[in-house]
Amino acid sequence: MLGLTLLSSISSKCQNLYHKAFKNRVLTYFSLIFSTSMIIIGLTAMFSTNFVFTVVITLCMYSLQYIIKGPYYTLIKRYLNSFSSSSMATKIFSVNTLIESLFSAVMCYFASLLLEYISTINTIAILGCVFFIAFVFILDYMKDKIGLKPEEYDKKDISFTEVH
C-alpha cells in the first residue's frame, strides 16, 4: 500500500505534464483507463489459472489506478477553480465534495449488495463495466459543454450569480 501511495504522490507531482500532454481530454483518459483497469483486474482474476500472472496483472492495474488518482485530485481542483472568484470557488468545492461523497456512498452500497450475492472478483469486473458505460455516456454528453476554450463558452454558462 505504501508503494501505491508513493506512486500516487510522484504522479501528482507530474500533474502538469499530464495536463500539457492531454489538454482538455485528461479526465476523459483517466476515467476510461481507471474503469478499464477494474475490468482487467476482474477478468484476469476470473479466467487466469496462473497465480503469479494474476498477482502481477492485478498489481500493475492497481498501480495504474494510483498513478491516475494522484494527478486527478490536483487537476480537478484546478479545473473547478477556472472561471470563478474565491468566494464562488468555495461554493463550487463544497458542492463537488457533497456530490462526490453522495456518489461514493451510493457506490459503496451498490458494491455491498453485489458482494452479498457474488464474489469480489465478479463485483470488481461488474463495477468496472458499469463505470465504463457510465463514463462513455457522461463523456458523450459533456463533450460540447466542458473542456472548451474560454471564448467557446456561452457567457451565461460562466457567469455566476452569488446567492447569500
C-alpha positions in Angstrom: 0.0 0.0 0.0 2.9 2.4 0.8 4.3 1.7 -2.7 1.0 2.6 -4.3 0.7 5.8 -2.3 4.2 6.7 -3.3 3.3 6.2 -6.9 0.3 8.4 -6.5 2.4 11.2 -4.9 5.0 11.1 -7.6 2.3 11.1 -10.3 0.5 14.0 -8.7 3.8 16.0 -8.8 3.8 15.4 -12.5 0.2 16.5 -13.0 1.2 19.4 -15.2 2.8 17.0 -17.6 -0.5 15.1 -17.9 -2.3 18.4 -18.4 0.0 19.5 -21.2 0.1 16.1 -22.9 -3.7 15.5 -23.0 -5.1 19.1 -22.7 -8.9 19.0 -22.2 -9.0 15.2 -22.6 -7.0 14.3 -19.5 -10.0 13.5 -17.3 -11.6 11.5 -20.1 -8.5 9.4 -20.5 -8.2 9.0 -16.7 -11.8 7.8 -16.3 -11.7 5.3 -19.1 -8.3 3.9 -18.1 -9.4 3.6 -14.5 -12.6 1.7 -15.3 -10.8 -0.4 -17.9 -8.2 -1.4 -15.3 -11.0 -2.6 -13.0 -12.4 -4.7 -15.8 -8.9 -6.2 -16.5 -8.4 -7.0 -12.8 -11.8 -8.8 -12.6 -11.3 -10.7 -15.9 -7.7 -11.7 -15.1 -8.7 -13.0 -11.7 -11.7 -14.8 -13.1 -10.0 -16.6 -16.0 -6.3 -16.9 -15.2 -5.1 -20.1 -13.8 -1.6 -18.8 -13.1 -1.4 -17.2 -9.7 1.8 -15.3 -10.3 0.4 -13.8 -13.6 -2.8 -12.8 -11.8 -0.9 -11.1 -9.0 1.4 -9.3 -11.4 -1.5 -8.0 -13.6 -3.5 -7.0 -10.5 -0.6 -5.1 -9.1 0.1 -3.4 -12.4 -3.6 -2.3 -12.7 -3.8 -1.1 -9.1 -0.5 0.8 -9.8 -2.1 2.4 -12.8 -5.2 3.4 -10.8 -3.0 5.1 -8.2 -0.9 6.8 -10.9 -4.2 8.2 -12.1 -5.6 9.1 -8.7 -2.7 11.4 -7.8 -3.0 14.0 -10.5 -6.8 13.6 -10.7 -7.3 15.3 -7.4 -4.9 18.1 -8.2 -6.3 18.6 -11.7 -10.0 18.5 -10.7 -9.4 21.3 -8.2 -7.6 23.3 -10.9 -10.5 22.8 -13.4 -13.2 23.5 -10.8 -11.4 26.8 -9.9 -11.4 28.0 -13.5 -13.7 31.0 -14.2 -14.6 31.5 -10.6 -13.9 34.0 -7.8 -12.6 32.9 -4.5 -16.0 33.1 -2.8 -17.6 31.2 -5.7 -14.8 28.6 -5.7 -15.6 27.7 -2.0 -19.2 27.0 -3.0 -18.1 25.0 -6.1 -15.7 22.9 -4.0 -18.4 22.3 -1.3 -20.9 21.1 -3.9 -18.3 19.0 -5.6 -17.4 17.4 -2.2 -21.1 16.8 -1.5 -21.7 15.2 -4.8 -18.5 13.0 -4.6 -19.5 11.9 -1.1 -23.0 11.0 -2.1 -21.8 9.1 -5.2 -19.3 7.3 -3.1 -21.9 6.3 -0.5 -24.3 5.0 -3.3 -21.5 3.1 -5.0 -20.4 1.5 -1.6 -24.0 0.5 -1.0 -24.3 -0.9 -4.5 -21.0 -2.8 -4.1 -22.1 -4.2 -0.8 -25.3 -5.5 -2.4 -23.3 -7.2 -5.2 -20.8 -8.7 -2.7 -23.7 -10.2 -0.8 -24.5 -12.4 -3.8 -21.4 -12.7 -5.9 -17.6 -12.9 -5.4 -15.2 -9.9 -5.1 -13.7 -10.7 -8.5 -17.1 -10.6 -10.2 -18.0 -7.4 -8.3 -14.9 -5.6 -9.5 -15.5 -6.6 -13.1 -19.1 -5.6 -12.9 -18.3 -2.2 -11.3 -15.6 -1.6 -13.9 -18.2 -2.3 -16.7 -20.8 -0.1 -15.0 -18.3 2.7 -14.6 -17.0 2.4 -18.2 -20.5 2.5 -19.7 -21.5 5.4 -17.4 -18.3 7.3 -18.3 -18.9 6.8 -22.0 -22.4 8.3 -21.7 -21.3 11.1 -19.4 -18.3 12.0 -21.6 -20.5 12.0 -24.7 -23.0 14.3 -23.0 -20.2 16.6 -21.8 -18.1 16.8 -25.0 -19.6 20.1 -26.2 -20.2 21.6 -22.7 -16.9 21.1 -20.7 -13.3 21.5 -21.6 -13.8 24.2 -24.1 -11.6 27.3 -24.6 -12.8 30.3 -22.5 -14.1 32.0 -25.7 -16.1 29.0 -26.7 -18.4 29.1 -23.6 -21.7 30.9 -23.6 -21.5 33.9 -21.3 -24.4 32.5 -19.3 -22.5 29.3 -18.6 -19.6 31.0 -16.9 -21.4 33.9 -15.3 -22.5 33.2 -11.7 -24.9 35.0 -9.5 -24.0 34.7 -5.9 -26.8 33.8 -3.6 -26.3 34.6 0.1 
